[in-house]
Amino acid sequence: MIEEKEQTPVIILLLNVFVFPSMLTRTVTEVSYDTFLNLIDEGQRLRA
């Protein structure tokens, strides 16, 4: 069986490869310029 010292780097590697990138990616929704202007005029907040 793998010792605890050897498991830690493997767990960190898996977290860095699979978990953290999916948590940090932003989704972008494309809208037309007219829709963008309408959102601004209505005072809706655009998410940064």
PDB file of N, CA, C and O in Angstrom:
ATOM      1  N   MET A   1       0.842  -1.184   0.000  1.00  0.00           N
ATOM      2  CA  MET A   1       0.000   0.000   0.000  1.00  0.00           C
ATOM      3  C   MET A   1       0.889   1.250   0.000  1.00  0.00           C
ATOM      4  O   MET A   1       2.011   1.232   0.506  1.00  0.00           O
ATOM      5  N   ILE A   2       0.366   2.320  -0.573  1.00  0.00           N
ATOM      6  CA  ILE A   2       1.127   3.561  -0.676  1.00  0.00           C
ATOM      7  C   ILE A   2       1.121   4.263   0.672  1.00  0.00           C
ATOM      8  O   ILE A   2       0.089   4.371   1.334  1.00  0.00           O
ATOM      9  N   GLU A   3       2.300   4.737   1.062  1.00  0.00           N
ATOM     10  CA  GLU A   3       2.409   5.464   2.325  1.00  0.00           C
ATOM     11  C   GLU A   3       1.777   6.842   2.192  1.00  0.00           C
ATOM     12  O   GLU A   3       1.585   7.339   1.082  1.00  0.00           O
ATOM     13  N   GLU A   4       1.454   7.456   3.327  1.00  0.00           N
ATOM     14  CA  GLU A   4       0.799   8.757   3.328  1.00  0.00           C
ATOM     15  C   GLU A   4       1.676   9.826   2.674  1.00  0.00           C
ATOM     16  O   GLU A   4       1.153  10.725   2.016  1.00  0.00           O
ATOM     17  N   LYS A   5       2.986   9.747   2.840  1.00  0.00           N
ATOM     18  CA  LYS A   5       3.887  10.724   2.227  1.00  0.00           C
ATOM     19  C   LYS A   5       3.811  10.667   0.708  1.00  0.00           C
ATOM     20  O   LYS A   5       3.956  11.691   0.040  1.00  0.00           O
ATOM     21  N   GLU A   6       3.586   9.484   0.161  1.00  0.00           N
ATOM     22  CA  GLU A   6       3.525   9.328  -1.286  1.00  0.00           C
ATOM     23  C   GLU A   6       2.146   9.680  -1.838  1.00  0.00           C
ATOM     24  O   GLU A   6       2.025  10.008  -3.019  1.00  0.00           O
ATOM     25  N   GLN A   7       1.117   9.618  -1.016  1.00  0.00           N
ATOM     26  CA  GLN A   7      -0.242   9.918  -1.466  1.00  0.00           C
ATOM     27  C   GLN A   7      -0.463  11.418  -1.648  1.00  0.00           C
ATOM     28  O   GLN A   7      -1.189  11.831  -2.552  1.00  0.00           O
ATOM     29  N   THR A   8       0.153  12.228  -0.806  1.00  0.00           N
ATOM     30  CA  THR A   8      -0.091  13.666  -0.826  1.00  0.00           C
ATOM     31  C   THR A   8       0.228  14.299  -2.186  1.00  0.00           C
ATOM     32  O   THR A   8      -0.613  15.037  -2.699  1.00  0.00           O
ATOM     33  N   PRO A   9       1.383  14.057  -2.790  1.00  0.00           N
ATOM     34  CA  PRO A   9       1.643  14.664  -4.111  1.00  0.00           C
ATOM     35  C   PRO A   9       0.657  14.192  -5.182  1.00  0.00           C
ATOM     36  O   PRO A   9       0.300  14.955  -6.080  1.00  0.00           O
ATOM     37  N   VAL A  10       0.224  12.954  -5.087  1.00  0.00           N
ATOM     38  CA  VAL A  10      -0.718  12.426  -6.076  1.00  0.00           C
ATOM     39  C   VAL A  10      -2.063  13.133  -5.940  1.00  0.00           C
ATOM     40  O   VAL A  10      -2.681  13.487  -6.943  1.00  0.00           O
ATOM     41  N   ILE A  11      -2.514  13.336  -4.723  1.00  0.00           N
ATOM     42  CA  ILE A  11      -3.786  14.026  -4.480  1.00  0.00           C
ATOM     43  C   ILE A  11      -3.701  15.469  -4.964  1.00  0.00           C
ATOM     44  O   ILE A  11      -4.628  15.957  -5.611  1.00  0.00           O
ATOM     45  N   ILE A  12      -2.613  16.151  -4.663  1.00  0.00           N
ATOM     46  CA  ILE A  12      -2.433  17.534  -5.111  1.00  0.00           C
ATOM     47  C   ILE A  12      -2.404  17.600  -6.632  1.00  0.00           C
ATOM     48  O   ILE A  12      -2.999  18.503  -7.220  1.00  0.00           O
ATOM     49  N   LEU A  13      -1.736  16.677  -7.265  1.00  0.00           N
ATOM     50  CA  LEU A  13      -1.681  16.632  -8.721  1.00  0.00           C
ATOM     51  C   LEU A  13      -3.075  16.447  -9.307  1.00  0.00           C
ATOM     52  O   LEU A  13      -3.437  17.143 -10.256  1.00  0.00           O
ATOM     53  N   LEU A  14      -3.853  15.537  -8.769  1.00  0.00           N
ATOM     54  CA  LEU A  14      -5.201  15.307  -9.269  1.00  0.00           C
ATOM     55  C   LEU A  14      -6.090  16.528  -9.070  1.00  0.00           C
ATOM     56  O   LEU A  14      -6.887  16.870  -9.944  1.00  0.00           O
ATOM     57  N   LEU A  15      -5.955  17.182  -7.925  1.00  0.00           N
ATOM     58  CA  LEU A  15      -6.727  18.406  -7.690  1.00  0.00           C
ATOM     59  C   LEU A  15      -6.348  19.483  -8.701  1.00  0.00           C
ATOM     60  O   LEU A  15      -7.219  20.161  -9.246  1.00  0.00           O
ATOM     61  N   ASN A  16      -5.059  19.640  -8.949  1.00  0.00           N
ATOM     62  CA  ASN A  16      -4.596  20.661  -9.892  1.00  0.00           C
ATOM     63  C   ASN A  16      -5.032  20.374 -11.323  1.00  0.00           C
ATOM     64  O   ASN A  16      -5.259  21.302 -12.099  1.00  0.00           O
ATOM     65  N   VAL A  17      -5.149  19.119 -11.671  1.00  0.00           N
ATOM     66  CA  VAL A  17      -5.498  18.764 -13.037  1.00  0.00           C
ATOM     67  C   VAL A  17      -7.007  18.835 -13.279  1.00  0.00           C
ATOM     68  O   VAL A  17      -7.442  19.309 -14.329  1.00  0.00           O
ATOM     69  N   PHE A  18      -7.810  18.366 -12.313  1.00  0.00           N
ATOM     70  CA  PHE A  18      -9.243  18.223 -12.558  1.00  0.00           C
ATOM     71  C   PHE A  18     -10.137  19.216 -11.819  1.00  0.00           C
ATOM     72  O   PHE A  18     -11.087  19.732 -12.408  1.00  0.00           O
ATOM     73  N   VAL A  19      -9.866  19.490 -10.577  1.00  0.00           N
ATOM     74  CA  VAL A  19     -10.796  20.264  -9.760  1.00  0.00           C
ATOM     75  C   VAL A  19     -10.602  21.767  -9.922  1.00  0.00           C
ATOM     76  O   VAL A  19     -11.552  22.476 -10.254  1.00  0.00           O
ATOM     77  N   PHE A  20      -9.411  22.256  -9.699  1.00  0.00           N
ATOM     78  CA  PHE A  20      -9.172  23.698  -9.704  1.00  0.00           C
ATOM     79  C   PHE A  20      -9.449  24.364 -11.049  1.00  0.00           C
ATOM     80  O   PHE A  20     -10.043  25.442 -11.058  1.00  0.00           O
ATOM     81  N   PRO A  21      -9.056  23.790 -12.179  1.00  0.00           N
ATOM     82  CA  PRO A  21      -9.367  24.453 -13.454  1.00  0.00           C
ATOM     83  C   PRO A  21     -10.871  24.621 -13.682  1.00  0.00           C
ATOM     84  O   PRO A  21     -11.305  25.649 -14.203  1.00  0.00           O
ATOM     85  N   SER A  22     -11.663  23.628 -13.300  1.00  0.00           N
ATOM     86  CA  SER A  22     -13.103  23.751 -13.511  1.00  0.00           C
ATOM     87  C   SER A  22     -13.720  24.787 -12.578  1.00  0.00           C
ATOM     88  O   SER A  22     -14.744  25.381 -12.914  1.00  0.00           O
ATOM     89  N   MET A  23     -13.124  25.009 -11.429  1.00  0.00           N
ATOM     90  CA  MET A  23     -13.634  26.008 -10.498  1.00  0.00           C
ATOM     91  C   MET A  23     -13.261  27.418 -10.936  1.00  0.00           C
ATOM     92  O   MET A  23     -13.979  28.368 -10.624  1.00  0.00           O
ATOM     93  N   LEU A  24     -12.162  27.568 -11.646  1.00  0.00           N
ATOM     94  CA  LEU A  24     -11.644  28.885 -11.974  1.00  0.00           C
ATOM     95  C   LEU A  24     -12.034  29.391 -13.361  1.00  0.00           C
ATOM     96  O   LEU A  24     -11.794  30.553 -13.688  1.00  0.00           O
ATOM     97  N   THR A  25     -12.631  28.527 -14.175  1.00  0.00           N
ATOM     98  CA  THR A  25     -12.994  28.981 -15.517  1.00  0.00           C
ATOM     99  C   THR A  25     -14.246  29.842 -15.459  1.00  0.00           C
ATOM    100  O   THR A  25     -15.170  29.573 -14.692  1.00  0.00           O
ATOM    101  N   ARG A  26     -14.257  30.869 -16.276  1.00  0.00           N
ATOM    102  CA  ARG A  26     -15.413  31.752 -16.368  1.00  0.00           C
ATOM    103  C   ARG A  26     -16.185  31.411 -17.632  1.00  0.00           C
ATOM    104  O   ARG A  26     -15.609  31.048 -18.658  1.00  0.00           O
ATOM    105  N   THR A  27     -17.478  31.534 -17.536  1.00  0.00           N
ATOM    106  CA  THR A  27     -18.285  31.311 -18.724  1.00  0.00           C
ATOM    107  C   THR A  27     -18.606  32.663 -19.357  1.00  0.00           C
ATOM    108  O   THR A  27     -18.909  33.635 -18.666  1.00  0.00           O
ATOM    109  N   VAL A  28     -18.534  32.699 -20.655  1.00  0.00           N
ATOM    110  CA  VAL A  28     -18.784  33.921 -21.398  1.00  0.00           C
ATOM    111  C   VAL A  28     -20.011  33.693 -22.264  1.00  0.00           C
ATOM    112  O   VAL A  28     -20.084  32.721 -23.014  1.00  0.00           O
ATOM    113  N   THR A  29     -20.976  34.602 -22.151  1.00  0.00           N
ATOM    114  CA  THR A  29     -22.167  34.539 -22.989  1.00  0.00           C
ATOM    115  C   THR A  29     -22.090  35.666 -24.008  1.00  0.00           C
ATOM    116  O   THR A  29     -22.025  36.844 -23.658  1.00  0.00           O
ATOM    117  N   GLU A  30     -22.099  35.278 -25.266  1.00  0.00           N
ATOM    118  CA  GLU A  30     -22.030  36.280 -26.318  1.00  0.00           C
ATOM    119  C   GLU A  30     -23.416  36.855 -26.556  1.00  0.00           C
ATOM    120  O   GLU A  30     -24.395  36.119 -26.682  1.00  0.00           O
ATOM    121  N   VAL A  31     -23.486  38.178 -26.616  1.00  0.00           N
ATOM    122  CA  VAL A  31     -24.729  38.864 -26.934  1.00  0.00           C
ATOM    123  C   VAL A  31     -24.433  39.897 -28.008  1.00  0.00           C
ATOM    124  O   VAL A  31     -23.296  40.332 -28.189  1.00  0.00           O
ATOM    125  N   SER A  32     -25.474  40.270 -28.702  1.00  0.00           N
ATOM    126  CA  SER A  32     -25.284  41.294 -29.726  1.00  0.00           C
ATOM    127  C   SER A  32     -25.054  42.639 -29.052  1.00  0.00           C
ATOM    128  O   SER A  32     -25.302  42.805 -27.857  1.00  0.00           O
ATOM    129  N   TYR A  33     -24.583  43.577 -29.829  1.00  0.00           N
ATOM    130  CA  TYR A  33     -24.305  44.909 -29.290  1.00  0.00           C
ATOM    131  C   TYR A  33     -25.599  45.578 -28.838  1.00  0.00           C
ATOM    132  O   TYR A  33     -25.617  46.281 -27.828  1.00  0.00           O
ATOM    133  N   ASP A  34     -26.691  45.359 -29.592  1.00  0.00           N
ATOM    134  CA  ASP A  34     -27.988  45.923 -29.208  1.00  0.00           C
ATOM    135  C   ASP A  34     -28.441  45.380 -27.851  1.00  0.00           C
ATOM    136  O   ASP A  34     -28.924  46.132 -27.005  1.00  0.00           O
ATOM    137  N   THR A  35     -28.283  44.085 -27.652  1.00  0.00           N
ATOM    138  CA  THR A  35     -28.653  43.486 -26.368  1.00  0.00           C
ATOM    139  C   THR A  35     -27.793  44.044 -25.258  1.00  0.00           C
ATOM    140  O   THR A  35     -28.282  44.322 -24.163  1.00  0.00           O
ATOM    141  N   PHE A  36     -26.523  44.207 -25.534  1.00  0.00           N
ATOM    142  CA  PHE A  36     -25.614  44.786 -24.556  1.00  0.00           C
ATOM    143  C   PHE A  36     -26.060  46.189 -24.151  1.00  0.00           C
ATOM    144  O   PHE A  36     -26.103  46.515 -22.965  1.00  0.00           O
ATOM    145  N   LEU A  37     -26.387  47.007 -25.133  1.00  0.00           N
ATOM    146  CA  LEU A  37     -26.843  48.368 -24.842  1.00  0.00           C
ATOM    147  C   LEU A  37     -28.158  48.366 -24.068  1.00  0.00           C
ATOM    148  O   LEU A  37     -28.351  49.186 -23.171  1.00  0.00           O
ATOM    149  N   ASN A  38     -29.063  47.447 -24.410  1.00  0.00           N
ATOM    150  CA  ASN A  38     -30.327  47.348 -23.679  1.00  0.00           C
ATOM    151  C   ASN A  38     -30.091  46.971 -22.223  1.00  0.00           C
ATOM    152  O   ASN A  38     -30.745  47.511 -21.330  1.00  0.00           O
ATOM    153  N   LEU A  39     -29.180  46.064 -21.978  1.00  0.00           N
ATOM    154  CA  LEU A  39     -28.861  45.673 -20.603  1.00  0.00           C
ATOM    155  C   LEU A  39     -28.304  46.854 -19.823  1.00  0.00           C
ATOM    156  O   LEU A  39     -28.642  47.051 -18.656  1.00  0.00           O
ATOM    157  N   ILE A  40     -27.455  47.634 -20.468  1.00  0.00           N
ATOM    158  CA  ILE A  40     -26.877  48.808 -19.819  1.00  0.00           C
ATOM    159  C   ILE A  40     -27.966  49.831 -19.523  1.00  0.00           C
ATOM    160  O   ILE A  40     -28.011  50.395 -18.430  1.00  0.00           O
ATOM    161  N   ASP A  41     -28.845  50.073 -20.500  1.00  0.00           N
ATOM    162  CA  ASP A  41     -29.922  51.052 -20.309  1.00  0.00           C
ATOM    163  C   ASP A  41     -30.883  50.649 -19.201  1.00  0.00           C
ATOM    164  O   ASP A  41     -31.402  51.502 -18.480  1.00  0.00           O
ATOM    165  N   GLU A  42     -31.123  49.334 -19.063  1.00  0.00           N
ATOM    166  CA  GLU A  42     -32.028  48.844 -18.037  1.00  0.00           C
ATOM    167  C   GLU A  42     -31.353  48.809 -16.660  1.00  0.00           C
ATOM    168  O   GLU A  42     -32.007  48.553 -15.649  1.00  0.00           O
ATOM    169  N   GLY A  43     -30.081  49.060 -16.631  1.00  0.00           N
ATOM    170  CA  GLY A  43     -29.359  49.083 -15.362  1.00  0.00           C
ATOM    171  C   GLY A  43     -29.005  47.706 -14.837  1.00  0.00           C
ATOM    172  O   GLY A  43     -28.647  47.551 -13.669  1.00  0.00           O
ATOM    173  N   GLN A  44     -29.106  46.707 -15.700  1.00  0.00           N
ATOM    174  CA  GLN A  44     -28.734  45.367 -15.261  1.00  0.00           C
ATOM    175  C   GLN A  44     -27.227  45.275 -15.147  1.00  0.00           C
ATOM    176  O   GLN A  44     -26.485  45.783 -15.988  1.00  0.00           O
ATOM    177  N   ARG A  45     -26.803  44.627 -14.108  1.00  0.00           N
ATOM    178  CA  ARG A  45     -25.376  44.492 -13.866  1.00  0.00           C
ATOM    179  C   ARG A  45     -24.820  43.368 -14.722  1.00  0.00           C
ATOM    180  O   ARG A  45     -25.365  42.264 -14.750  1.00  0.00           O
ATOM    181  N   LEU A  46     -23.749  43.654 -15.408  1.00  0.00           N
ATOM    182  CA  LEU A  46     -23.053  42.625 -16.162  1.00  0.00           C
ATOM    183  C   LEU A  46     -22.035  41.974 -15.257  1.00  0.00           C
ATOM    184  O   LEU A  46     -21.259  42.658 -14.590  1.00  0.00           O
ATOM    185  N   ARG A  47     -22.034  40.681 -15.232  1.00  0.00           N
ATOM    186  CA  ARG A  47     -21.090  39.966 -14.356  1.00  0.00           C
ATOM    187  C   ARG A  47     -19.697  40.047 -14.909  1.00  0.00           C
ATOM    188  O   ARG A  47     -19.470  39.855 -16.104  1.00  0.00           O
ATOM    189  N   ALA A  48     -18.759  40.335 -14.022  1.00  0.00           N
ATOM    190  CA  ALA A  48     -17.365  40.449 -14.442  1.00  0.00           C
ATOM    191  C   ALA A  48     -16.673  39.113 -14.354  1.00  0.00           C
ATOM    192  O   ALA A  48     -15.487  39.011 -14.669  1.00  0.00           O
TER     193      ALA A  48
END
